[in-house]
């Protein structure tokens, strides 16, 4: 178990993306028990699995050169062989999908017929990607012959733009020309990204592609039309923007005892490009596949090909020995037209200049990447400083918000106390008025009872005088005096009663006016405080939203800047990890910033509703009535009806 963990741990050093690591581990577990794969070794197998996983995901996490270095394999050919072995093992493990199980046999025949065996691994991967694209476009019958022919036709046009397959010959083999045309048109119009990806990877395999198309070696299964040098339809031109390139090739007749083999070879469905002889080589060289051998000069020296232009400088003797050996073998052939050493050296120098130009382009690209990395580091420092300023501003705003919240609570408590004092003062003023009214009523009733008693006594005296019959005149005089006194006392009583009533009405009106003024003043203060709190809340929310959008934009900018960046050294890798950590910190800060308005709303709700005075409906509240509604009875009119204002309980 420990050894398996060690093997899986190698992917952490090779892959930068977690998705690639998981896919590579899955592929490793699937193929490690295969007997063909076990011969590669655990180190090489881990690197190959990481490269295959990155290729299938299409994220360019593991490049071919990096995988070759990590695999410890000697040459790129060994690495490609290992990739093909792993791909073959994976193809055998996917039995649930018929298109994968039948891909190898069908495409192997086409690859063998068109002599593309040298790039079979790369070609099969491209064919599988095209099949996956068609499945994503709702084309599910991938096992159909017409669809497979159309895929191979489209991929071949991308890999070899200088060699056109015969359209009519391919249509004769497919049978259903309509479906063939539809699939090619679909790939040409919609698979632009896949075409660019295959074209970019083609540069690594261009040296293994044949410069001219050899005649296939199989016997035709049915009669074929002769190829016509005609222009393909525009919708079949999958590489109209690609500049055709040709590698330097030599056609060398190979002596063999099988030259007289029976049967005419099958004509390939190919439109041949011009194959001019190189520097006067005879044009009548035989084109039979058994008599022609394609010699790639820049492919024969494995060390010079894999190590690039530097090898030509480090190994001049190797190059000279190789040229001498090739010239010796070439002069031994009876029908070959030999090339002069100057011509071969010129060809090699052209290849060398091409490699040197590629190296210069790579160095320029590395310089650009280094400049971009420096720019990213500067941006990172700037964002760090801005983040520090933003953090300080946020802390300051939070402290100010807490301070203002405390001040608002204190102000509300003061207003509450003043309102309670006003209500208490109202009650205090009402008590003396009620006592004064009661005393006045008692005094009035006593005076009335005294007047009635005196009147009764005088009437009794008058009746007694009248009965006696002796003092009628005196009784009449005394009655007149008494009536006059009664009238004066009654007028004085009415004047005093009217004066007291006016005084009480003035006092009541004064108290009502004071109550209205106090109530209106405090209500305006409460409304102004609420308006101020609402305005400050909206301002804080807008500032928080702007800061959140700013942080989000910065995070998106950094993510896009490092999305396609590929680290080429340990320092670049560490800087990339630091940038990603900074992005995670920015995302966390943005998440907290996005939650601040909610917290501020909750704080305002607590300030206005929990510790403050709840608002009532307008039809119920109007203004504070300290005296209540007047009743029908005078006693009820003087009795105050208290209308308490609702105050939330403080927990």
BELPE-V278767 format. One record per residue. N is the residue number from 0. PHI is phi in radians with two decimals (999 if undefined). D_CENTER is the distance of its C-alpha to the mean C-alpha in whole Angstrom. Layout:
BEGIN
n = <N;N>
phi = <PHI;PHI>
d_center = <D_CENTER;D_CENTER>
END
This chain:
BEGIN
n = <0;1;2;3;4;5;6;7;8;9;10;11;12;13;14;15;16;17;18;19;20;21;22;23;24;25;26;27;28;29;30;31;32;33;34;35;36;37;38;39;40;41;42;43;44;45;46;47;48;49;50;51;52;53;54;55;56;57;58;59;60;61;62;63;64;65;66;67;68;69;70;71;72;73;74;75;76;77;78;79;80;81;82;83;84;85;86;87;88;89;90;91;92;93;94;95;96;97;98;99;100;101;102;103;104;105;106;107;108;109;110;111;112;113;114;115;116;117;118;119;120;121;122;123;124;125;126;127;128;129;130;131;132;133;134;135;136;137;138;139;140;141;142;143;144;145;146;147;148;149;150;151;152;153;154;155;156;157;158;159;160;161;162;163;164;165;166;167;168;169;170;171;172;173;174;175;176;177;178;179;180;181;182;183;184;185;186;187;188;189;190;191;192;193;194;195;196;197;198;199;200;201;202;203;204;205;206;207;208;209;210;211;212;213;214;215;216;217;218;219;220;221;222;223;224;225;226;227;228;229;230;231;232;233;234;235;236;237;238;239;240;241;242;243;244;245;246;247;248;249;250;251;252;253;254;255;256;257;258;259;260;261;262;263;264;265;266;267;268;269;270;271;272;273;274;275;276;277;278;279;280;281;282;283;284;285;286;287;288;289;290;291;292;293;294;295;296;297;298;299;300;301;302;303;304;305;306;307;308;309;310;311;312;313;314;315;316;317;318;319;320;321;322;323;324;325;326;327;328;329;330;331;332;333;334;335;336;337;338;339;340;341;342;343;344;345;346;347;348;349;350;351;352;353;354;355;356;357;358;359;360;361;362;363;364;365;366;367;368;369;370;371;372;373;374;375;376;377;378;379;380;381;382;383;384;385;386;387;388;389;390;391;392;393;394;395;396;397;398;399;400;401;402;403;404;405;406;407;408;409;410;411;412;413;414;415;416;417;418;419;420;421;422;423;424;425;426;427;428;429;430;431;432;433;434;435;436;437;438;439;440;441;442;443;444;445;446;447;448;449;450;451;452;453;454;455;456;457;458;459;460;461;462;463;464;465;466;467;468;469;470;471;472;473;474;475;476;477;478;479;480;481;482;483;484;485;486;487;488;489;490;491;492;493;494;495;496;497;498;499;500;501;502;503;504;505;506;507;508;509;510;511;512;513;514;515;516;517;518;519;520;521;522;523;524;525;526;527;528;529;530;531;532;533;534;535;536;537;538;539;540;541;542;543;544;545;546;547;548;549;550;551;552;553;554;555;556;557;558;559;560;561;562;563;564;565;566;567;568;569;570;571;572;573;574;575;576;577;578;579;580;581;582;583;584;585;586;587;588;589;590;591;592;593;594;595;596;597;598;599;600;601;602;603;604;605;606;607;608;609;610;611;612;613;614;615;616;617;618;619;620;621;622;623;624;625;626;627;628;629;630;631;632;633;634;635;636;637;638;639;640;641;642;643;644;645;646;647;648;649;650>
phi = <999;-1.18;-1.15;-1.13;-1.10;-1.12;-1.12;-1.21;-1.21;-1.14;-1.18;-1.16;-1.50;-1.64;-1.75;-1.71;-1.75;-1.13;-1.08;-1.16;-1.05;-1.10;-1.15;-1.14;-1.12;-1.12;-1.12;-1.08;-1.16;-1.29;-1.84;-1.16;-1.50;-1.26;-1.14;-1.24;-1.45;-1.10;-1.28;-1.32;1.63;-1.18;-1.17;-1.14;-1.12;-1.11;-1.13;-1.17;-1.09;-1.13;-1.16;-1.12;-1.09;-1.12;-1.17;-1.24;-1.37;1.24;-1.79;0.97;-1.26;-1.99;-1.42;-1.12;-1.14;-1.12;-1.14;-1.10;-1.12;-1.21;-1.35;1.10;-1.42;-1.31;-2.24;-1.20;-1.09;-1.10;-1.13;-1.10;-1.09;-1.13;-1.08;-1.09;-1.11;-1.16;-1.10;-1.14;-1.12;-1.18;-1.11;-1.24;-1.49;-1.79;-1.42;-1.23;-2.03;-1.16;-1.10;-1.34;-1.23;-1.74;-1.16;-1.07;-1.12;-1.21;-1.24;-1.05;-1.13;-1.15;-1.11;-1.21;-1.12;-1.71;0.96;-1.99;-1.11;-1.12;-2.07;-1.11;-1.09;-1.12;-1.16;-1.16;-1.12;-1.14;-1.13;-1.15;-1.10;-1.13;-1.08;-1.06;-1.10;-1.17;-1.10;-1.17;-1.63;1.21;-1.79;-1.72;-1.58;-1.19;-1.30;-1.14;-1.08;-1.09;-1.18;-1.15;-1.09;-1.14;-1.10;-1.12;-1.07;-1.21;-1.15;-1.10;-1.13;-1.36;-1.27;-2.25;-1.20;-1.54;-2.24;-1.77;-1.31;-1.23;-1.08;-1.15;-1.11;-1.16;-1.15;-1.14;-1.32;-1.30;1.66;-1.56;-1.22;-1.11;-1.16;-1.03;-1.12;-1.11;-1.19;-1.12;-1.12;-1.11;-1.17;-1.17;-1.51;-1.97;-1.63;-1.19;-1.13;-1.13;-1.09;-1.11;-1.14;-1.17;-1.11;-1.15;-1.33;-1.10;-1.04;-1.32;-2.04;-1.13;-1.21;-1.57;-1.43;-1.25;-1.27;-2.16;-1.54;-1.28;-1.34;-1.14;-1.63;-1.51;-1.37;-1.14;-1.40;-2.65;-1.12;-1.98;-1.29;-1.29;-1.10;-1.94;-1.32;-2.07;-1.36;-1.24;-1.06;-1.11;-1.38;-1.69;-1.43;-1.29;-2.28;-1.21;-1.70;-1.67;-1.42;-1.13;-2.28;-2.28;-1.57;-1.22;-2.25;-2.20;-1.66;-2.02;-1.16;-1.83;-1.12;-2.68;-1.47;-1.76;-1.16;-1.67;-1.16;-1.40;1.58;-1.43;-1.22;-1.29;-1.37;-1.31;-1.27;-2.30;-1.67;-1.33;-1.48;-1.17;-2.06;-1.23;-1.20;-1.44;0.92;1.46;-1.16;-1.12;-1.43;-1.61;-1.13;-1.11;-1.87;-1.13;-1.10;-1.43;-1.94;-2.13;-2.18;-1.46;-1.89;-1.64;-1.11;-1.44;-1.84;-1.27;-1.54;-1.04;-1.21;-1.19;-1.30;-1.36;-1.70;1.48;-1.15;-1.11;-1.17;-1.12;-1.36;-1.39;-2.24;-1.17;-1.17;-1.09;-1.10;-1.15;-1.11;-1.13;-1.12;-1.10;-1.15;-1.19;-1.15;-1.09;-1.13;-1.20;-1.23;-1.28;-1.35;-1.27;-1.84;-1.53;-1.69;-1.25;-1.71;-1.27;-1.01;-1.10;-1.15;-1.16;-1.13;-1.09;-1.12;-1.14;-1.16;-1.10;-1.10;-1.07;-1.12;-1.10;-1.13;-1.15;-1.11;-1.10;-1.14;-1.10;-1.10;-1.13;-1.11;-1.11;-1.11;-1.12;-1.12;-1.11;-1.11;-1.15;-1.13;-1.10;-1.11;-1.09;-1.10;-1.12;-1.12;-1.11;-1.07;-1.12;-1.11;-1.08;-1.15;-1.09;-1.13;-1.11;-1.13;-1.12;-1.10;-1.11;-1.11;-1.09;-1.09;-1.12;-1.10;-1.10;-1.13;-1.13;-1.15;-1.11;-1.12;-1.11;-1.12;-1.13;-1.08;-1.10;-1.12;-1.13;-1.10;-1.13;-1.13;-1.11;-1.12;-1.10;-1.06;-1.11;-1.13;-1.12;-1.12;-1.12;-1.13;-1.12;-1.13;-1.18;-1.08;-1.08;-1.10;-1.10;-1.29;-1.24;-1.10;-1.07;-1.13;-1.14;-1.16;-1.12;-1.10;-1.15;-1.10;-1.09;-1.13;-1.13;-1.09;-1.12;-1.13;-1.16;-1.11;-1.10;-1.16;-1.15;-1.09;-1.11;-1.13;-1.10;-1.09;-1.11;-1.11;-1.12;-1.14;-1.13;-1.13;-1.11;-1.15;-1.17;-1.16;-1.13;-1.18;-1.22;1.33;-1.70;-2.15;-1.18;-1.15;-1.12;-1.15;-1.17;-1.12;-1.14;-1.19;-1.11;-1.09;-1.18;-1.14;-1.13;-1.09;-1.11;-1.14;-1.11;-1.10;-1.18;-1.11;-1.07;-1.14;-1.16;-1.09;-1.13;-1.13;-1.13;-1.10;-1.13;-1.11;-1.12;-1.09;-1.13;-1.13;-1.09;-1.11;-1.10;-1.10;-1.08;-1.12;-1.11;-1.11;-1.08;-1.07;-1.13;-1.10;-1.09;-1.09;-1.12;-1.09;-1.25;-1.14;-1.10;-1.09;-1.13;-1.12;-1.12;-1.13;-1.13;-1.08;-1.10;-1.10;-1.13;-1.09;-1.13;-1.11;-1.09;-1.08;-1.10;-1.10;-1.10;-1.11;-1.13;-1.15;-1.10;-1.14;-1.11;-1.13;-1.11;-1.12;-1.10;-1.13;-1.08;-1.09;-1.13;-1.10;-1.15;-1.08;-1.18;-1.20;-1.78;-1.10;-1.73;-1.36;-2.05;-1.20;-2.01;-2.61;-1.17;-1.11;-1.09;-1.13;-1.14;-1.09;-1.11;-1.12;-1.13;-1.12;-1.15;-1.09;-1.11;-1.10;-1.11;-1.12;-1.09;-1.12;-1.12;-1.13;-1.09;-1.13;-1.15;-1.12;-1.20;-1.52;-1.10;-1.01;-1.13;-1.13;-1.20;-1.06;-1.11;-1.13;-1.13;-1.10;-1.13;-1.18;-1.49;-1.91;-1.49;-1.77;-1.83;-1.76;-1.29;-1.43;-1.83;-1.13;-1.14;-1.27;-1.75;-1.89;0.87;-2.55;-1.29;-1.82;-1.35;-1.92;1.44;-1.59;-1.25;-1.72;-1.36;-1.47;-1.15;-1.13;-1.18;-1.14;-1.45;-1.39;-1.24;-1.90;-1.41;-1.99;-1.34;-1.47;-1.25;-2.14;-1.21;-1.30;-1.67;-1.62>
d_center = <39;38;39;36;33;35;34;30;30;30;27;25;27;26;23;20;17;18;17;20;22;22;23;25;27;27;29;31;32;33;35;37;40;40;44;43;40;41;43;40;40;37;36;36;35;32;31;31;29;26;27;27;24;22;24;23;19;19;17;20;20;24;26;29;31;30;30;34;34;33;35;38;40;42;41;38;41;41;37;37;39;37;34;36;38;35;33;37;36;33;34;37;35;33;36;34;33;36;34;34;37;39;37;39;42;42;40;42;45;43;42;46;48;46;46;42;43;42;38;38;36;33;34;34;30;30;32;29;26;28;29;25;24;27;26;23;25;27;30;31;34;34;37;39;41;40;36;37;39;37;34;37;38;34;34;37;37;34;36;39;39;42;44;43;44;46;45;48;49;45;46;49;47;45;47;44;43;41;39;39;38;35;33;34;33;30;29;30;28;25;25;24;22;24;27;25;24;28;29;28;29;32;33;34;36;38;41;42;42;45;46;48;48;51;52;51;54;54;56;55;55;56;57;55;55;55;52;52;51;49;46;43;41;39;36;37;37;33;34;36;34;35;38;40;41;44;45;49;51;54;56;59;61;61;65;65;67;65;66;68;65;66;64;62;58;56;54;50;48;48;48;50;49;52;53;55;58;57;59;62;61;63;62;64;62;62;58;59;56;59;60;57;55;52;52;49;50;47;46;49;49;46;46;46;43;41;42;41;44;45;47;49;50;50;52;55;57;55;54;58;59;57;58;62;61;59;62;65;63;63;66;67;66;69;67;64;64;63;61;62;61;60;58;56;55;54;51;50;50;48;46;46;45;42;41;41;39;36;37;37;34;32;33;32;29;29;30;27;25;27;27;23;23;25;23;20;23;24;21;20;24;23;20;22;25;22;21;24;26;23;24;28;27;25;28;31;29;29;33;34;32;34;37;37;37;40;42;41;42;45;46;45;48;50;50;51;54;55;55;57;59;60;60;63;65;65;66;69;70;70;73;75;75;76;79;80;80;82;85;85;86;88;90;90;91;94;96;96;98;100;101;101;104;106;106;107;110;111;112;114;116;116;117;120;121;122;123;126;127;128;125;123;123;121;119;118;118;115;113;113;112;109;108;107;106;103;102;101;100;97;96;95;93;92;91;89;87;86;85;83;81;80;79;77;75;75;73;71;70;69;67;65;64;63;61;59;59;57;55;54;53;51;49;48;47;45;43;43;41;39;38;37;35;33;33;32;29;28;28;26;23;23;23;20;18;19;18;15;13;15;14;10;11;13;10;8;11;12;10;11;14;14;12;16;18;21;23;27;28;28;28;25;23;24;22;19;19;20;17;15;17;16;12;13;16;14;11;14;16;13;14;17;17;16;19;21;22;23;25;27;27;29;31;32;33;35;37;38;39;40;42;43;45;43;44;46;46;48;51;51;51;53;54;56;59;61;64;63;65;68;70;74;76;77;76;73;72;73;71;67;64;61;58;56;52;49;48;45;46;45;44>
END
